[in-house]
Amino acid sequence: MQLTIQFEAQLRQLAGGADRQIEVADGCTLQAAIQSAVGDTPELANAVLDSGRSVSRSVLAFINDAPVTDFDAPVNEGDVVLLLPPISGG
């Protein structure tokens, strides 16, 4: 099935663009989809994944505009996943 992974802020620069279309197997989790989307770009993978290669807790994720905290949640055909880097400032 096909998904769109969108990147914002500095993740967009690391990804070399605003989004990536990826193909994943039925029953794929959000974790696996993100790993697939960033795995071929080391700088992006380092920004999104932790040392155990899981999605970093500091990355904000949304599926179809709904915030997600469970990266083991399944994704569906046509989903749009948005990834935001940690936000700080004041």
C-alpha positions in Angstrom: 0.0 0.0 0.0 1.1 3.6 -0.6 1.6 6.3 2.0 2.9 9.9 2.0 5.4 10.9 4.6 5.6 14.7 4.9 8.6 16.5 6.6 8.5 19.9 8.2 11.2 22.4 9.3 14.8 21.1 9.3 13.5 17.6 8.5 12.4 18.9 5.1 16.0 20.0 4.4 17.5 16.7 5.5 15.0 14.8 3.4 15.7 16.9 0.4 12.1 17.8 -0.1 8.7 18.2 1.5 7.5 14.6 1.2 8.2 11.1 0.1 5.8 8.5 -1.3 6.6 5.1 0.1 5.2 1.6 -0.5 4.7 -0.6 2.6 3.1 -4.0 3.3 -0.4 -4.3 4.5 -0.5 -4.3 8.3 2.6 -2.0 8.5 3.0 0.0 11.7 3.7 3.7 11.8 7.2 2.9 13.3 8.0 0.6 10.3 6.7 3.1 7.8 8.8 6.0 9.2 11.9 3.7 9.4 11.4 2.9 5.7 11.0 6.5 4.7 14.1 7.8 6.4 16.4 4.7 6.3 18.2 5.6 3.1 19.2 9.1 4.3 21.6 8.9 7.2 21.3 12.5 8.3 17.5 12.3 8.3 17.5 8.9 10.1 19.7 10.4 12.8 17.3 13.3 13.3 14.2 11.1 13.4 15.4 7.8 15.0 17.0 7.2 18.4 20.1 5.1 19.0 17.9 1.9 19.0 16.6 2.9 15.6 13.1 3.5 16.9 11.3 6.8 16.3 12.6 9.4 18.8 10.2 10.5 21.5 11.0 14.1 20.6 9.6 13.8 17.1 5.9 14.8 16.7 3.9 12.6 14.4 0.4 13.0 12.8 -1.6 10.6 10.7 -4.1 12.5 8.6 -3.8 15.5 10.8 -4.5 13.5 14.0 -1.6 13.5 16.6 -0.1 10.0 17.2 1.8 8.8 20.3 1.6 5.1 19.6 4.1 4.3 16.9 2.9 0.7 16.9 -0.4 1.9 15.4 -1.2 0.5 12.0 -1.2 2.7 8.9 -3.6 2.4 6.0 -3.6 2.9 2.3 -3.4 6.6 1.4 -2.5 7.8 4.9 -0.5 11.0 5.1 2.0 11.0 7.9 3.5 14.3 9.0 6.7 14.5 11.0 7.7 17.5 13.0 11.1 17.9 14.7 11.2 19.0 18.4 10.0 22.6 18.7 11.6 24.9 21.2 12.0 28.6 21.7 10.1 31.2 23.5 
